[in-house]
Amino acid sequence: MGTDKDLIVSETLNLLNNSDRFTEMSKLHNPYGDGKACHRIVEFIKNQK
C-alpha cells in the first residue's frame, strides 16, 4: 500500500465496510513474529551464568 493517502483511506474504508474482507485480512500471518522477542531475550539474558 505504501504511503499513498488515497489508497490508505480507500483500503481502510473497504475493511470497515466489508466484514468478510476484514475477517480475511485479520487472519493473515504476521511476518514480523509474535511480538514476544523482547521477553524471550530478557529471559535468555537472565538465565546466563
N, C-alpha and C positions, 0 to 999 in steps of 0.2 A: 504494500500500500504506500509506503514511503511517507512523504511529507505533504502530499497534495491535499490541501484543506477541503476541497470539494469532494474528493474521493473519501476522505475520512468521515465527513458528515454523511455522505450517501451510504456508506457501509454501516455506520453506526445506526442510522435510521432503519436500514434493512434488518439489522439484528434485533432492534427494539420492536419492530412491527411484524416480524416473521418468526414465530416461536419454533417452527421446525428448523429454520436456519440457525437460530440461536442454540438450540439443542445440539445440532450437528457440530457447530463451532466449539461449544463448550466441552465436548468430549475429545477434542484433538490432543495428541501427545505434546507435552511441553518440552521443547528441545533444550531447555536450559536446566533441566533437572527438577528435583522436587522441593528445592528451597531450604534444604536441611544441611547443606555443606558446611556452614559455619559451625553448627552444633557438632557435627562429626569431627571437624578439625580441632575444636576445643577439647573434645573428649579424647582424641588421639594424643594431643599435647599433654593433657593432664595425666595420661597413663604411661608416659615415657619415663624411664628411670635413668 
